[in-house]
Amino acid sequence: MMSMEKQNKSPLFAEERKQKILDLLKEKSKLMVPELCSEFGVSPATIRNDLRELENAGLLKRTHGGAIKVSKTSFELNSYQKKVTNLNEKKAIARIAINYVEDGDTIALDTGTTTLELARLLSSRKNITVVLNDIEIAAYLENEQNIDVILIGGSLRKGFHCTVGPIAVRSLQGLYVDKAFMATNGISVKGGITTPNIEQAEVKAAMINMAEEVIVLCDSSKIGNNSFVQVHPITAIDRIITDEGINENDLNEFITEGILVDVAKLK
């Protein structure tokens, strides 16, 4: 029987529930319909419909009475794992990105380890205002005298040290910045900017919408990949800064779309 606590929970929207199913599947690899009914307080027909839609999207494989993990599009490294992955590439990308920050700029800084590397270089600029949702980056910038930090509220996404959700999105409404420096889990001409988490995607989209110029910072391992949720089509991007691992076909596709591309060389 479903617990009283679950009975009193506010029902999730369908997309939120499907994201939660994928999150559970990352932990357990196999899920059964009855346990999902108990978890979300919905009928077996609703869960089977969710699983059918997720399978049609290539995100899991249905089995008799449940589902198993099959796709990597919803996978996301936690913050520590991201920090130690492609660190040299991220530092090289940040060294190029700082050239696009001018004294007096107001910028949006997306959550991510590459944007953290850019934040470490901002002390070389004066009278900067930074809008962000990453509490680790905010803590790093706190003692920088020439940088004003606007940390938006919202629900804390545990394991990823950032705020998400409706409050975070509303906090960004009515704000305008000169440049948004965005991170991504995947980027391609066809799929645009993508990320595994729906709530994260909503905040990223809000940051992009308030910027005069959108600059994506991503190491070459993200290029050509598509994650679960599209943040924005590729047309929203003005510039991509990546590393020399990018292949020539991807580079040419971005250029054909009118996107400026900077390629950072590793020292």
Secondary structure, 3 states (H helix, E strand, C coil): CCCHHHHHCCCCCHHHHHHHHHHHHHHHCEEEHHHHHHHHCCCHHHHHHHHHHHHHCCCEEEECCEEEECCCCCCCCCHHHHHCCCHHHHHHHHHHHHHHCCCCCEEEECCCHHHHHHHCCHHHCCCEEEEECEHHHHHHHCCCCCEEEEECCCEEECCCCEEECHHHHHHHCCCCEEEEEECCCEEECCCEEEECCHHHHHHHHHHHHCEEEEEEECCHHHECCCCCEEEECHHHCCEEEEECCCCHHHHHHHHHCCCEEEEECCC
